[in-house]
Every structure is written in structure tokens, then in C-alpha cells.
Amino acid sequence: MTEPVIRRAESTDDLFAAAGRDYLLRSDAAPEESLADQGVAWLAADGGFAFGGSKEGPDLVDWLTVIGTPDTSLTLLRRALAELPRPPHGFSVPRETDLGSLAASELDQWDFMAFDPAWGVELAVLPGEERVAELLPSASADAEIGEFLKLANPSHSAKPGWEAIDAWGVVRDADGALLACGAYCRRDGGNGYLASIGTAPAARGQGLGTAVSSWLTRRSLANGDGFCALGHWHPNEPARRMYARLGYRTTHQMKSGRLAA
């Protein structure tokens, strides 16, 4: 098998000229956090690419993301690891990538989904969406949400207090207790994305998670985001169906892991 031709990207503009229509790249690559400062990216001749960065210094990567065919992705991953001055904390690659002899741990599978108005999809107003209210991050809000998510979504990704969280969408009962929540996140320079959607066990089956997701998506688009994105663990067919009903499409099927020490 012929090895893919891979080159180091010369600049952020070079990477985006080759792969800038990719939804995962546009969602995760906040230039001032990674690409513009560090310029850490690789391009494969067949369209695959890898990128990552860190605020800690040039040529450093905290998390390396690889997009491409399974064969190209493994070659990109190995090339990046060989050239980086230190191993990244972790990596993400297409789900079908055979990691071969690469020692990795804590492997998780997940799906990346996007909602793009350019597809001609209209975001319908859903029953229950009128119950969703904005809750801005604060010490008290973070504490309340954190306790709620321990039961509503123990595996939530966006932790209360994380700087990328712009606002929470919440639903409460008549006594003010939380029934559902979700985070609207936005990295500097990136597009909006949803995270940490959770519904109280006793309130499930009422469409509250879908209403929160719709409200957050609408918030993202009103904020000028070209598209809105989210990720969910795989397999999670109920979540996939819920987001698909809103108009989201799965654009990447990924797996992530940590490199063995």
C-alpha cells in the first residue's frame, strides 16, 4: 500500500484553504487558541488533515484531531506524533481507524453532528420551548447546574465554570427546581455548539431535552454562528434521533483516547 503524501501546513490560511469547509475543524479550531499561534497542522494529498494546538508554546499540542480515511488517519497520527516535541494529552481519529501497535487507553466513541441553515433546514419551534429560560454562568449557577448534572447527565462534557460556556438554557418546575438544562458554548474564533444536555430522571419523556436543544440552537444561530454543532457518545440512538428531528446531521464518527505513558 502506498503511503499517503503528507506535508506540514504552512499557516492557518493554508489549512483552511485545504479543509476549511469541514464542520469539525470550523467548530474546534479557535485560531487564537491553537492554529494561528502554533501553526500545528498537517495536510494529506487525499484531503485528510490533522490539527491541534496549545496556549503553552509553539509546536505544542494538548489535543490532536485527525480527519481522513482510516489509512490516511493513522499515517497522519503517526507523522504528527513523530514531529511533536511532546505527546499530546489525547487524540481523536475517525472511528474506523485501526490504531495498530499504538498504545492507547480510555478509548471512547462519539458522533459529531451539525445544523447548518445552508442546507435549507428550518428550525421549527417545538412544544415546551417557551419554558426554556436563559441562565448566565455565575458561581451560584455553576453550583446548581453541577449538582443537577450529576443525576441528569453524569457523563456531561462541558463542566460548569468552563470558560467556553456562554449561557445555559434551563427549564424549571413551578417551585423553581431544575427539570432540564443545556449549555451553549463558543470557543473564541469558533462556531457555537451544544453540550451537557440533561433532563431530570423524573421529567424524562416530556420532550424537555429536545426543547432545550432547539432553544440553544436558535440562540447559536441568532448569535451569528454560521452553523451549530454538538457531539454525543456512541452508541446513543435516542440522542441521535432527537437531534436528527431538529435537523442535525452526523458529519463525523470519531473515537478519542489517551496515549499510554
TAJOUR-V954418 format. One record per run of one state. SS is the DSSP state (~ for helix, > for strand, _ for the rest). FROM is the first residue (numbers start at 0). TO is the last residue. If there is no record, write none. Layout:
# TAJOUR-V954418
[[SS,FROM,TO] [SS,FROM,TO]]
This chain:
# TAJOUR-V954418
[[_,0,4] [>,5,7] [_,8,10] [~,11,18] [_,19,21] [~,22,27] [_,28,33] [~,34,37] [_,38,39] [>,40,43] [_,44,47] [>,48,50] [_,51,61] [>,62,66] [_,67,68] [~,69,82] [_,83,88] [>,89,93] [_,94,102] [>,103,114] [_,115,115] [~,116,118] [_,119,127] [~,128,130] [_,131,131] [>,132,134] [_,135,137] [~,138,151] [_,152,163] [>,164,171] [_,172,176] [>,177,185] [_,186,190] [>,191,198] [_,199,199] [~,200,202] [_,203,206] [~,207,221] [_,222,226] [>,227,232] [_,233,235] [~,236,245] [_,246,247] [>,248,258] [_,259,260]]
